[in-house]
């Protein structure tokens, strides 16, 4: 066989990027330039005017500061662990249920009509579906863990038909 065809570039690139995100999620809080509680609302340069947050990127704050004066790079590095955990959780739930359903349908020869009707939902970006489903709730009305749980369930549910279809076809 041709070695170039055997080498799966998308798999390697995805694996390397995922590994980088996981490593950054682990070491992010230690390499963050500021603590998560750091706030600097007012800034007075030696020979200039007072500046109020938000602030654009500078030598001191590479990605700038938000409206509360917090360093955006530090917030991203501290929050990456939650993003990676939720992403891995959604992927695990999709694989667990999608593999189980696809295997059951493949072994028993069950019809797959429901999966094709749900599969069309994959054409709609999930962020739009999440927005429409979470629209009735005001910001801060739900506890953060409930909002995250709803998002995880919705993202997992809309990914299950694709996984079960791939397993069923094999």
C-alpha angles and dihedrals in degrees: 000000000000110000092213091060091048093053107086106209097183090052093051095045092047091047093050093047092047090049090051091051092049092048091048090048090054099044098028098098091051096049096041109117093224138028119260090250094053114125129173109175097164125045125187116187116206095253106020150061128298112267125206125207136290093072131183122242115294140164090273096044110031096193096028130241131288126234091279092052096253120146108252095208091054091048091051093048093047093046098045092086090062093048093050092046093050091046092051090045092053091047091049093050091047092050095044097051097030093051092046094049094043092048092048092049093045095050096044097037092234119173116261102207096123091054093056092050090050090042090069088066086069087073090066114076109249093228089063091049090049091049093050093046094046093042095096090059119079119226108274094013093106122052109253093247091056093050091049091047091052090049093049092049093048094047091047094047094053092050098049097079092056093050094045090048092053092049093045092053092054 
